[in-house]
């Protein structure tokens, strides 16, 4: 009995590839949100110091700490849902993919344009706070991917 050849459209993506892509996209989205929040004045180190103040300042400090992981969670889940539910190859969406990639490149270029000027204060504290935020974002994007992937 001959074996019929399987086409690329019949093959599903490996779960490890879906999780790694979703985690990467979630971390990049969280990084973009963190840079935008730093431009507005919500630096992670400064926000951490404001948590000990009484009153409404605590709520103002907690919002950006929740915004970055929330964006990572939603973006990781969205990317995992798309990758797990749409079969490859995406030949019909070729123009849409190129337009989407161009828009993403322009958005990331705009976000990163002035990000070098944002680092003020103690460099060690800034690096530790940024790594902590990105670690939480990576875990949240993996969580979003895990909850949305089709089994």
C-alpha positions, -999 to 999 in steps of 0.1 A, spaced: 0 0 0 16 33 -10 22 60 15 7 93 5 30 122 9 20 147 36 20 183 25 32 212 47 -4 222 53 -10 189 70 18 193 95 11 211 128 38 232 145 56 217 174 44 229 208 79 240 218 81 262 187 47 277 196 57 284 232 90 299 223 75 322 197 47 333 220 72 339 248 95 359 226 67 381 212 52 386 247 86 397 261 91 421 232 57 436 237 64 440 274 97 456 267 80 481 244 54 489 270 82 493 296 101 517 274 69 537 267 61 539 304 97 550 312 93 578 287 62 591 305 80 589 339 71 555 352 106 541 358 106 506 375 131 517 402 113 549 410 80 531 411 95 506 436 105 534 459 70 550 456 53 518 469 63 527 505 44 561 504 9 563 518 -23 570 499 -30 573 463 7 571 453 7 534 458 -21 528 432 -2 550 408 29 530 414 12 496 411 -5 503 377 27 501 355 39 470 374 7 453 364 5 467 329 38 451 317 30 415 327 -6 419 315 6 429 280 30 400 280 2 376 290 -22 388 264 4 390 236 17 355 244 -18 341 244 -27 358 212 4 346 193 0 310 207 -37 310 196 -29 321 161 0 297 157 -19 267 171 -51 272 151 -39 283 117 -21 256 96 11 263 77 19 276 51 2 310 51 3 316 14 -30 334 13 -19 360 39 14 369 23 7 406 16 -9 409 51 22 394 67 45 419 49 23 448 59 21 437 95 59 432 97 65 467 83 41 482 108 58 463 137 93 474 125 82 511 123 65 509 158 96 493 174 119 519 157 98 547 171 98 532 206 135 525 206 145 559 191 151 577 224 153 549 248 190 554 255 184 586 273 160 571 298 184 554 321 190 577 351 201 569 386 219 538 398 227 516 368 228 484 389 193 490 403 180 498 369 194 466 354 181 445 383 146 461 380 145 457 343 156 420 345 130 414 371 103 429 350 113 410 319 115 377 339 79 382 351 69 391 315 85 359 302 66 338 327 34 356 321 37 352 283 44 315 288 13 313 310 -8 330 284 5 307 257 -2 276 279 -38 287 286 -47 293 249 -29 266 230 -51 239 216 -43 204 228 
